[in-house]
Amino acid sequence: MTITWPKTLPLPTIDGYGVHPGEAILRTEMEVGPARQRRRFTQVPSRISVRWLFRREQFALFEAWYRWHAKEGGEWFEIDLMGGLGLVGHEARFTRQFEARLKNGVLWEVTSDLEIRERPTLDGDALDIFLENDPALLLSTIADLNTLVHQKLPGPMTW
């Protein structure tokens, strides 16, 4: 069974949000000459600092989901998170117990850190295209093509 973030709960706020990539490089200082470095891992988990604002009933739902579905935060779950590619799905789990504070007697501010298995990034081919072309122009052209195909062109013809 795949565990997913509850659709009735908000996603993390932008305030307090931060991405902290894990270390993939091992560095060895030398007695003489420059230090040596090598890549230790090809897949490095990253940590994301998150903050939610919940109404009372949302906080009650979050606490129950955290306890029963996320197994006190130890289980991996699917959640949409911000990154360089925008708001995309991630596989995440909690790395520490959440902290909750009541703000203004109305909202619960919940903070924690999530570990994600892999940070979605452009693949090698897409990177090469973006490095050789104007990214703003490419994205504009993609948006125009999407509008043409999905809004302006007629649907399938029936004979």
C-alpha positions in Angstrom: 0.0 0.0 0.0 1.4 3.4 -1.0 1.0 6.0 1.7 0.1 9.5 0.4 -0.1 12.9 2.0 -3.8 13.5 2.8 -5.5 15.5 0.1 -7.5 17.4 2.7 -4.3 18.8 4.3 -2.4 21.8 2.9 1.1 21.4 1.5 4.1 22.9 3.4 4.2 26.7 3.4 7.0 28.6 1.5 8.0 30.4 4.8 10.6 28.2 6.5 11.0 25.9 3.4 14.5 24.8 2.6 16.3 22.2 0.6 19.5 20.7 2.1 21.2 18.3 -0.3 23.2 15.4 1.2 27.0 15.1 0.8 27.9 13.0 -2.2 31.6 13.9 -2.3 34.4 12.5 0.0 37.2 15.0 0.4 40.7 14.0 1.5 43.2 16.8 2.4 46.7 16.0 1.3 49.9 17.0 3.1 51.2 18.5 -0.1 49.2 19.7 -3.1 45.5 20.0 -3.7 43.0 17.9 -1.8 41.5 14.9 -3.5 37.8 14.5 -4.0 35.7 11.6 -5.3 32.0 10.9 -5.6 30.9 8.5 -3.0 27.3 8.0 -4.0 25.1 8.4 -7.1 21.9 8.8 -5.1 22.1 11.0 -2.1 19.1 11.7 0.1 18.3 15.4 0.7 16.6 17.0 3.7 13.8 19.5 3.3 12.8 21.8 6.2 9.0 22.1 6.2 6.4 24.2 8.0 2.6 23.8 7.9 -0.2 25.9 9.3 -3.2 23.9 10.3 -6.6 24.7 11.7 -7.6 22.7 14.7 -9.4 19.9 12.8 -6.6 19.7 10.2 -4.1 19.3 13.1 -6.2 16.5 14.5 -6.2 14.8 11.1 -2.4 15.3 10.7 -1.7 13.9 14.2 -3.7 10.7 13.4 -2.2 10.3 9.9 1.3 10.8 11.3 0.7 8.2 14.0 -1.3 5.5 12.1 -0.3 5.9 8.4 3.2 7.4 8.6 4.0 5.1 11.6 5.2 8.0 13.8 7.0 9.5 10.8 9.1 6.4 10.0 7.3 5.3 6.7 8.0 6.7 3.3 5.0 8.6 1.7 4.2 10.5 -1.5 3.9 14.3 -1.2 4.1 17.2 -3.7 7.0 19.4 -2.8 8.7 22.5 -4.4 12.0 22.1 -6.1 13.8 23.4 -9.2 11.2 21.8 -11.5 8.3 23.3 -9.6 5.7 21.5 -7.5 6.4 17.8 -8.2 5.8 14.5 -6.4 8.5 13.3 -4.0 9.0 10.2 -1.9 9.6 11.4 1.7 9.7 10.5 5.3 10.2 12.4 8.5 13.7 12.5 10.0 12.6 13.8 13.3 9.5 14.2 15.4 7.4 17.2 14.4 7.0 20.3 16.6 3.7 22.0 17.0 2.9 25.5 18.4 -0.4 27.1 18.8 -0.4 30.6 17.1 -2.9 33.3 18.0 -5.0 30.6 19.6 -6.3 29.6 16.2 -3.7 28.0 14.0 -1.2 25.2 14.7 2.3 25.8 13.3 3.9 22.4 12.7 7.6 22.2 11.7 9.8 19.2 10.9 12.4 17.9 8.4 11.6 15.5 5.6 14.1 13.2 3.9 13.5 12.7 0.2 15.1 9.8 -1.7 15.9 11.6 -4.8 15.6 15.3 -5.8 13.9 15.5 -9.2 16.1 17.4 -11.7 16.5 17.8 -15.4 17.9 14.7 -17.1 21.1 14.9 -19.1 19.4 15.5 -22.5 17.1 18.2 -21.1 20.1 19.8 -19.4 22.0 19.9 -22.7 19.1 21.6 -24.5 18.7 24.2 -21.8 22.4 24.9 -21.7 22.5 25.5 -25.5 19.3 27.6 -25.7 17.5 30.5 -24.0 15.5 28.8 -21.2 12.8 31.5 -21.1 12.2 31.2 -24.8 12.1 27.4 -24.6 9.5 27.5 -21.7 7.5 30.1 -23.6 7.5 27.9 -26.7 6.5 24.8 -24.8 3.6 26.8 -23.2 2.5 28.1 -26.6 2.6 24.5 -28.1 0.5 23.2 -25.1 -2.1 25.9 -25.7 -2.2 25.2 -29.4 -2.6 21.4 -29.0 -5.0 21.4 -26.0 -7.1 24.5 -26.6 -7.0 25.7 -30.2 -6.7 22.7 -32.5 -10.0 20.8 -33.2 -10.6 17.5 -31.5 -10.3 14.1 -33.3 -12.3 14.0 -36.6 -15.0 11.4 -37.0 -15.8 10.1 -40.5 
